[in-house]
Amino acid sequence: MSLYRLFFFSLILFAGLGLGLFSQLAAQPEASSPRIVVIDLEGPIGPAVGDFVKRSLQKAADEQVDAAVLRMNTPGGLDSSMRDIIQAILDSPLPVISYVAPTGARAASAGTYILYASHVAAMAPSTNLGAATPVQISGGGPLGGADDDDKDGEKAASEDAMGRKIVNDAVAYIRGLAELHGRNAEWAEESVREGASLTSSEALEKNVIDIVAEDIDSLLSAVDGRTVKVLGKEHTMHTADAQITHIEADWRTKFLTAITHPNVVYILMLIGVYGIIFELANPGSFVPGIIGTISLLIAFYAFQVLPVSYVGVALILFGMALMVAEAFVPSFGVLGIGGLIAFVFGSILLFDTDISPGFAVSPALIAAFAILSILLLIFVLAMILKARKQKVVSGAEEMIGSMGTVKTSSGTTGYAWIHSELWKVRSPQPLQPGQQVRVTAMDGLTLEVESMGEGTGNREER
């Protein structure tokens, strides 16, 4: 029996080893097939896009894919987000191919720097890149190219010096990226200093990019076998017949993209301010205050990562304060119109579009809120004018001139029914029950009255 058992266990052992070997051999062809991930960079480069690209490259590195394709179509964006993306590319343990696509796309401004930083730079036909000149934070236009005739004194010299520093820093940065991958550093400097641009065919001719490809498949075929330098080491790319995986934006990226969109930030800010104003005007409502506070906090988060102009924010808040004040301090429209003008100018200046193309509040949205504010202002003014024309119906002023009937009297004093209430009255002449009187003044809770003669008409006796 022991021999049979030994034979049986040996058979099971060899069967297991054979099955394991067969599984490895079966999986070997699939493992040898290259894997490529495609990451879409669409629209202005902001915090959400930068975060998405960084996390996608990290995910690709963790999954040990063979290469990542960064498909771009961007007008540029924030310098900080651009540098985050470039740093992620430079730190990546796998080759990153930047590909400007589809046809008609562009890699302007920040997109040009990203192209230069990538291990392989490629473009689809009829695409363009360039215009990489940095601009002033004050929105005064391209740096380094100002006319001395338009400047004067020490301020002009200081601005010109600061402009040269920023441009020189940008030139050094892009030249370093060009030299890292053996691309045209002279044209890179020209793109920064003069805002030059190139089409895809011109860029290939000038050694600004490496490949012009119709689509992803032709791009991967073109780079197959190419040797690039990754983290200082030579790396041969194997991309032919690769398995392509597209990395989709997750909820975090979509949420960050939504709340950092200029139009959304603008609306959130207005909801926040109006919500808090309504809560202060109607304490205990709770819902407007809660919604307003949450909206305002989200808007403040977006403000710290966007090229916001705090002059624009101040003008908007000042304008809204003036329009609200119009309802409490009637000025026949002076405060309201001034507030509307400040509100519109603040909305236009809210984001500095010279710093980051694509980050601007929609003119249609500004017009819609301006019209809404005008209608609200007209409504408030109409209500104020209507209230001024109406007769006073409460308070001491309303009692003056009121008619009443004497109920009881004792000489020049007594009690009279006035507005269905029994009031103590006093008169210069003796009073008689049933006599009609008119209120001439009010002394505390005593009414000064004058006689209107005898009679019982319009009595308010009960």
C-alpha positions as CSV (number, residue, x, y, z in Angstrom):
1,M,0.0,0.0,0.0
2,S,2.9,2.4,0.7
3,L,4.2,2.0,-2.8
4,Y,0.8,2.8,-4.3
5,R,0.5,5.9,-2.1
6,L,4.0,7.0,-3.1
7,F,3.2,6.5,-6.8
8,F,-0.1,8.4,-6.4
9,F,1.4,11.4,-4.6
10,S,4.3,11.5,-7.2
11,L,1.7,11.5,-10.0
12,I,-0.1,14.4,-8.4
13,L,3.2,16.3,-7.9
14,F,4.3,15.9,-11.5
15,A,0.8,16.9,-12.7
16,G,0.9,20.1,-10.7
17,L,4.4,21.0,-12.0
18,G,3.3,20.3,-15.6
19,L,0.1,22.4,-15.2
20,G,2.2,25.3,-13.8
21,L,4.7,25.1,-16.6
22,F,1.9,25.0,-19.2
23,S,0.3,28.1,-17.7
24,Q,3.5,30.0,-17.9
25,L,4.1,29.0,-21.5
26,A,0.5,29.9,-22.3
27,A,0.8,33.3,-20.7
28,Q,4.2,34.1,-22.3
29,P,2.9,35.4,-25.7
30,E,0.4,37.8,-23.9
31,A,3.1,39.1,-21.6
32,S,5.4,39.8,-24.5
33,S,2.8,42.0,-26.2
34,P,3.6,45.7,-25.5
35,R,1.1,47.7,-23.5
36,I,0.5,51.4,-24.1
37,V,-1.7,53.8,-22.2
38,V,-3.2,56.9,-23.8
39,I,-3.9,60.0,-21.6
40,D,-6.0,62.8,-23.1
41,L,-4.9,66.4,-22.2
42,E,-7.8,68.5,-23.6
43,G,-8.3,72.2,-23.0
44,P,-6.6,74.7,-20.8
45,I,-3.9,73.3,-18.5
46,G,-5.1,73.9,-14.9
47,P,-4.9,72.2,-11.5
48,A,-7.4,69.4,-12.4
49,V,-5.6,68.6,-15.7
50,G,-2.2,68.6,-14.0
51,D,-3.4,66.3,-11.2
52,F,-5.0,64.0,-13.7
53,V,-1.8,63.7,-15.9
54,K,0.4,63.1,-12.8
55,R,-1.8,60.4,-11.4
56,S,-2.2,58.7,-14.8
57,L,1.5,58.6,-15.3
58,Q,2.0,57.1,-11.8
59,K,-0.7,54.5,-12.5
60,A,1.0,53.6,-15.8
61,A,4.3,53.2,-14.0
62,D,2.8,51.0,-11.3
63,E,1.2,48.8,-14.0
64,Q,4.6,48.6,-15.7
65,V,3.3,49.4,-19.2
66,D,5.8,50.0,-22.0
67,A,5.0,53.6,-22.8
68,A,2.4,56.4,-22.3
69,V,1.0,58.6,-25.0
70,L,-0.1,62.1,-23.9
71,R,-2.5,63.2,-26.5
72,M,-2.7,67.0,-26.4
73,N,-4.9,69.8,-27.7
74,T,-4.4,72.8,-25.5
75,P,-4.2,76.6,-25.8
76,G,-1.8,76.7,-22.8
77,G,-2.5,77.3,-19.2
78,L,-1.1,77.9,-15.7
79,D,2.7,77.8,-15.3
80,S,2.5,75.9,-12.0
81,S,0.3,73.1,-13.6
82,M,2.6,73.0,-16.6
83,R,5.7,72.5,-14.5
84,D,3.9,69.8,-12.5
85,I,3.2,67.8,-15.7
86,I,6.8,68.3,-17.0
87,Q,8.2,67.1,-13.7
88,A,6.0,64.0,-13.8
89,I,7.3,63.3,-17.3
90,L,10.9,63.8,-16.3
91,D,10.5,61.5,-13.3
92,S,8.6,58.8,-15.2
93,P,10.4,55.4,-15.4
94,L,8.6,54.8,-18.8
95,P,8.9,56.7,-22.1
96,V,6.2,59.4,-22.5
97,I,5.2,60.3,-26.1
98,S,3.5,63.7,-26.4
99,Y,1.2,63.7,-29.5
100,V,-0.6,66.8,-30.7
101,A,-3.9,65.4,-32.1
102,P,-6.4,65.3,-33.8
103,T,-6.0,67.2,-37.0
104,G,-6.5,70.9,-36.2
105,A,-5.3,70.6,-32.6
106,R,-2.6,72.8,-31.1
107,A,0.1,72.8,-28.4
108,A,0.4,76.5,-27.7
109,S,2.2,78.2,-24.9
110,A,2.5,75.6,-22.0
111,G,1.8,72.8,-24.5
112,T,5.1,73.6,-26.3
113,Y,7.1,73.2,-23.1
114,I,5.5,69.8,-22.5
115,L,6.3,68.7,-26.1
116,Y,10.0,69.6,-25.5
117,A,10.0,67.7,-22.2
118,S,8.7,64.5,-23.6
119,H,10.9,61.6,-24.7
120,V,9.2,61.5,-28.1
121,A,7.4,64.6,-29.6
122,A,4.9,63.9,-32.3
123,M,2.1,65.8,-34.1
124,A,-0.7,65.0,-36.4
125,P,-0.9,66.7,-39.8
126,S,-2.3,70.3,-39.8
127,T,-1.6,70.9,-36.2
128,N,0.6,73.7,-34.7
129,L,2.7,74.6,-31.7
130,G,4.6,77.6,-30.3
131,A,3.7,81.0,-28.9
132,A,5.5,80.2,-25.7
133,T,6.2,83.8,-24.5
134,P,5.4,84.3,-20.8
135,V,3.2,87.3,-20.0
136,Q,3.0,89.8,-17.2
137,I,0.9,88.9,-14.1
138,S,-0.6,92.4,-14.4
139,G,-1.9,91.5,-17.9
140,G,0.2,94.1,-19.6
141,G,1.1,91.9,-22.6
142,P,4.2,89.9,-23.6
143,L,7.3,90.4,-21.6
144,G,10.6,91.5,-22.9
145,G,9.2,93.3,-25.9
146,A,7.9,96.6,-24.6
147,D,8.7,99.8,-26.3
148,D,10.8,102.2,-24.3
149,D,8.9,105.1,-25.7
150,D,5.8,103.8,-23.8
151,K,7.6,103.8,-20.5
152,D,9.1,106.4,-18.3
153,G,11.1,106.8,-15.1
154,E,12.1,104.2,-12.6
155,K,8.9,102.3,-12.8
156,A,9.4,101.6,-16.5
157,A,13.0,100.4,-15.8
158,S,11.8,98.2,-13.0
159,E,9.1,96.6,-15.2
160,D,11.5,96.1,-18.0
161,A,14.1,94.4,-15.7
162,M,11.4,92.1,-14.3
163,G,10.2,91.3,-17.8
164,R,13.7,90.3,-18.9
165,K,14.2,88.1,-15.8
166,I,10.9,86.2,-16.5
167,V,11.7,85.8,-20.2
168,N,15.3,84.7,-19.5
169,D,14.1,82.2,-17.0
170,A,11.6,80.7,-19.5
171,V,14.3,80.6,-22.2
172,A,16.7,78.8,-19.9
173,Y,14.0,76.3,-18.9
174,I,12.9,75.4,-22.5
175,R,16.5,75.3,-23.8
176,G,17.3,72.8,-21.0
177,L,14.4,70.7,-22.1
178,A,15.5,70.9,-25.7
179,E,19.1,69.9,-25.0
180,L,17.8,67.0,-22.8
181,H,16.3,65.3,-25.9
182,G,18.5,66.8,-28.7
183,R,15.9,69.1,-30.2
184,N,16.1,72.5,-31.7
185,A,17.0,74.8,-28.8
186,E,17.4,77.9,-31.1
187,W,13.8,77.8,-32.3
188,A,12.6,77.1,-28.7
189,E,14.2,80.3,-27.6
190,E,12.6,82.1,-30.6
191,S,9.2,80.8,-29.5
192,V,9.7,82.2,-26.1
193,R,11.2,85.6,-27.0
194,E,9.2,86.3,-30.2
195,G,6.1,84.1,-29.8
196,A,6.9,82.1,-32.9
197,S,4.7,79.2,-34.0
198,L,5.2,76.3,-36.4
199,T,3.0,73.8,-38.3
200,S,3.6,70.1,-37.9
201,S,5.5,69.8,-41.1
202,E,7.7,72.9,-40.3
203,A,8.3,71.6,-36.8
204,L,9.5,68.2,-38.2
205,E,11.8,70.0,-40.7
206,K,13.3,72.2,-38.0
207,N,13.9,69.2,-35.6
208,V,11.4,70.6,-33.1
209,I,9.5,67.3,-33.1
210,D,10.4,63.7,-34.0
211,I,7.4,62.4,-35.9
212,V,4.3,63.4,-37.9
213,A,1.7,60.7,-37.6
214,E,-1.9,60.4,-38.9
215,D,-3.2,58.5,-35.8
216,I,-2.2,56.5,-32.7
217,D,-1.5,53.3,-34.7
218,S,0.8,54.9,-37.2
219,L,2.5,56.8,-34.3
220,L,3.3,53.5,-32.4
221,S,4.6,51.9,-35.6
222,A,6.9,54.9,-36.2
223,V,8.4,54.9,-32.7
224,D,8.8,51.1,-32.5
225,G,12.5,50.3,-32.1
226,R,13.5,53.9,-31.3
227,T,16.0,54.4,-28.5
228,V,15.3,57.2,-26.0
229,K,16.9,58.3,-22.7
230,V,14.7,57.6,-19.7
231,L,16.0,58.7,-16.3
232,G,19.5,58.9,-17.8
233,K,19.5,55.4,-19.3
234,E,19.1,54.2,-22.8
235,H,15.7,52.6,-23.4
236,T,14.6,50.9,-26.6
237,M,10.9,51.2,-27.3
238,H,8.7,48.3,-28.3
239,T,5.3,49.6,-29.4
240,A,4.4,47.6,-32.5
241,D,1.1,45.7,-32.2
242,A,0.7,47.1,-28.7
243,Q,-2.4,46.7,-26.6
244,I,-3.8,50.2,-26.2
245,T,-5.6,51.3,-23.0
246,H,-7.3,54.7,-22.5
247,I,-7.2,56.2,-19.0
248,E,-10.5,57.9,-18.4
249,A,-10.8,60.8,-16.0
250,D,-12.2,59.7,-12.7
251,W,-14.8,61.5,-10.5
252,R,-12.0,63.4,-8.7
253,T,-10.7,64.9,-11.9
254,K,-14.2,65.7,-13.2
255,F,-15.1,67.4,-9.9
256,L,-11.9,69.5,-9.9
257,T,-12.4,70.3,-13.5
258,A,-15.9,71.5,-12.8
259,I,-15.2,73.6,-9.8
260,T,-12.2,75.3,-11.3
261,H,-14.0,76.2,-14.5
262,P,-14.2,80.1,-14.6
263,N,-17.9,80.1,-15.2
264,V,-18.7,77.7,-12.4
265,V,-16.4,79.6,-10.0
266,Y,-18.2,82.8,-10.9
267,I,-21.6,81.3,-10.3
268,L,-20.5,79.7,-7.0
269,M,-19.2,83.1,-5.8
270,L,-22.4,84.9,-6.5
271,I,-24.5,82.1,-5.0
272,G,-22.3,82.3,-1.9
273,V,-22.5,86.0,-1.4
274,Y,-26.2,86.3,-2.1
275,G,-26.9,83.3,0.2
276,I,-25.1,84.9,3.1
277,I,-26.8,88.3,2.5
278,F,-30.2,86.6,2.5
279,E,-29.4,84.8,5.7
280,L,-28.2,88.0,7.4
281,A,-31.4,89.7,6.3
282,N,-33.6,86.8,7.5
283,P,-31.9,85.2,10.5
284,G,-32.9,81.7,11.1
285,S,-33.5,80.7,7.5
286,F,-30.5,78.4,7.7
287,V,-30.7,76.9,4.1
288,P,-29.5,80.1,2.3
289,G,-26.7,80.5,4.8
290,I,-25.6,76.9,4.5
291,I,-25.7,76.8,0.7
292,G,-24.0,80.2,0.5
293,T,-21.2,79.2,2.8
294,I,-20.5,76.0,1.0
295,S,-20.5,77.7,-2.4
296,L,-18.3,80.5,-1.2
297,L,-15.7,78.0,0.4
298,I,-15.6,76.0,-2.9
299,A,-15.1,79.3,-4.8
300,F,-12.3,80.3,-2.5
301,Y,-10.5,77.0,-3.1
302,A,-10.8,77.6,-6.9
303,F,-9.5,81.1,-6.4
304,Q,-6.2,79.9,-4.9
305,V,-5.4,77.7,-7.9
306,L,-6.7,80.0,-10.7
307,P,-5.2,83.3,-12.1
308,V,-7.8,85.3,-10.2
309,S,-7.6,89.1,-10.1
310,Y,-8.4,90.3,-6.6
311,V,-9.2,93.7,-8.0
312,G,-12.0,92.0,-10.0
313,V,-13.2,90.2,-6.9
314,A,-13.2,93.4,-4.9
315,L,-15.2,95.2,-7.6
316,I,-17.8,92.5,-7.7
317,L,-18.3,92.4,-3.9
318,F,-18.4,96.3,-3.8
319,G,-20.9,96.3,-6.6
320,M,-23.1,93.8,-4.9
321,A,-22.9,95.7,-1.7
322,L,-24.0,98.9,-3.4
323,M,-27.0,97.2,-5.0
324,V,-28.1,95.7,-1.7
325,A,-27.6,99.0,0.0
326,E,-30.0,100.6,-2.6
327,A,-32.8,98.6,-1.0
328,F,-32.1,99.9,2.5
329,V,-30.9,103.4,1.7
330,P,-33.0,104.7,-1.2
331,S,-30.9,106.9,-3.4
332,F,-33.1,106.9,-6.5
333,G,-30.8,104.5,-8.3
334,V,-27.4,106.2,-7.7
335,L,-26.1,103.4,-5.5
336,G,-27.7,100.7,-7.6
337,I,-26.3,102.0,-10.9
338,G,-22.9,102.5,-9.4
339,G,-23.0,99.0,-8.0
340,L,-24.1,97.5,-11.4
341,I,-21.1,99.2,-13.2
342,A,-18.7,97.9,-10.5
343,F,-20.2,94.5,-10.8
344,V,-19.8,94.3,-14.6
345,F,-16.2,95.6,-14.6
346,G,-15.3,93.2,-11.8
347,S,-16.7,90.3,-13.7
348,I,-14.7,91.1,-16.8
349,L,-11.5,91.5,-14.8
350,L,-12.1,88.5,-12.5
351,F,-9.6,86.2,-14.3
352,D,-6.4,87.3,-15.9
353,T,-6.7,85.8,-19.4
354,D,-3.2,87.0,-20.5
355,I,-1.6,84.7,-17.9
356,S,-3.7,81.7,-18.8
357,P,-5.6,81.6,-22.1
358,G,-8.9,79.9,-21.9
359,F,-9.5,81.0,-18.3
360,A,-12.2,83.6,-18.6
361,V,-15.8,84.1,-17.6
362,S,-18.2,83.8,-20.5
363,P,-19.5,87.3,-21.6
364,A,-22.9,85.8,-22.0
365,L,-22.9,84.7,-18.4
366,I,-21.8,88.2,-17.3
367,A,-24.5,89.8,-19.4
368,A,-27.2,87.4,-18.0
369,F,-26.3,88.3,-14.4
370,A,-26.0,92.0,-15.2
371,I,-29.5,92.0,-16.8
372,L,-30.8,90.0,-13.8
373,S,-29.3,92.7,-11.5
374,I,-30.8,95.5,-13.6
375,L,-34.3,93.9,-13.3
376,L,-33.9,93.4,-9.6
377,L,-32.8,97.0,-9.2
378,I,-35.7,98.3,-11.2
379,F,-38.1,96.2,-9.1
380,V,-36.6,97.5,-5.8
381,L,-36.8,101.2,-7.1
382,A,-40.4,100.7,-8.2
383,M,-41.3,99.3,-4.8
384,I,-39.6,102.2,-3.1
385,L,-41.5,104.8,-5.2
386,K,-44.8,103.0,-4.7
387,A,-44.2,103.0,-0.9
388,R,-43.4,106.7,-0.9
389,K,-46.8,107.5,-2.6
390,Q,-48.8,105.4,-0.2
391,K,-50.6,106.9,2.8
392,V,-49.0,106.1,6.2
393,V,-51.0,103.3,7.8
394,S,-49.2,102.8,11.1
395,G,-47.4,104.6,13.8
396,A,-47.8,108.1,15.3
397,E,-47.8,109.8,11.9
398,E,-50.8,107.7,10.9
399,M,-52.8,109.0,13.9
400,I,-52.5,112.6,13.0
401,G,-55.6,113.8,11.2
402,S,-57.6,110.7,12.2
403,M,-61.3,111.2,13.0
404,G,-63.0,109.8,16.2
405,T,-66.1,110.1,18.4
406,V,-66.1,111.1,22.1
407,K,-67.3,108.3,24.3
408,T,-67.1,110.0,27.7
409,S,-65.9,113.4,28.8
410,S,-65.0,115.5,31.8
411,G,-64.4,119.0,30.7
412,T,-61.6,119.3,28.3
413,T,-60.5,115.6,28.7
414,G,-62.2,112.3,28.1
415,Y,-62.1,109.1,26.1
416,A,-62.9,108.7,22.4
417,W,-63.2,105.9,19.9
418,I,-60.5,106.3,17.2
419,H,-59.7,103.4,14.8
420,S,-61.9,101.1,16.9
421,E,-59.7,101.8,19.9
422,L,-60.6,103.7,23.1
423,W,-58.0,106.6,23.5
424,K,-57.6,109.2,26.2
425,V,-58.1,112.6,24.5
426,R,-57.5,116.2,25.5
427,S,-58.9,119.3,23.8
428,P,-58.7,123.1,24.3
429,Q,-62.5,123.3,24.4
430,P,-64.9,121.3,26.5
431,L,-65.8,117.9,25.0
432,Q,-69.3,116.3,24.8
433,P,-70.2,112.6,24.4
434,G,-71.0,111.9,20.7
435,Q,-69.0,114.8,19.5
436,Q,-66.7,114.2,16.6
437,V,-63.1,115.2,17.0
438,R,-59.9,115.1,14.9
439,V,-56.5,114.2,16.2
440,T,-54.0,117.1,16.0
441,A,-51.1,115.8,18.0
442,M,-49.9,112.9,20.2
443,D,-48.5,113.2,23.7
444,G,-47.4,109.8,24.8
445,L,-50.7,107.8,25.1
446,T,-52.9,110.9,25.2
447,L,-54.2,112.4,21.9
448,E,-54.6,116.1,21.4
449,V,-57.9,116.7,19.5
450,E,-60.0,119.5,18.2
451,S,-63.7,119.6,18.0
452,M,-65.4,118.9,14.6
453,G,-68.9,119.8,15.8
454,E,-71.9,117.8,16.9
455,G,-73.1,114.8,15.1
456,T,-73.1,111.1,15.0
457,G,-71.8,110.4,11.5
458,N,-68.8,108.1,11.0
459,R,-68.9,107.1,14.6
460,E,-66.7,104.2,15.6
461,E,-68.6,103.4,18.8
462,R,-69.2,99.9,19.7
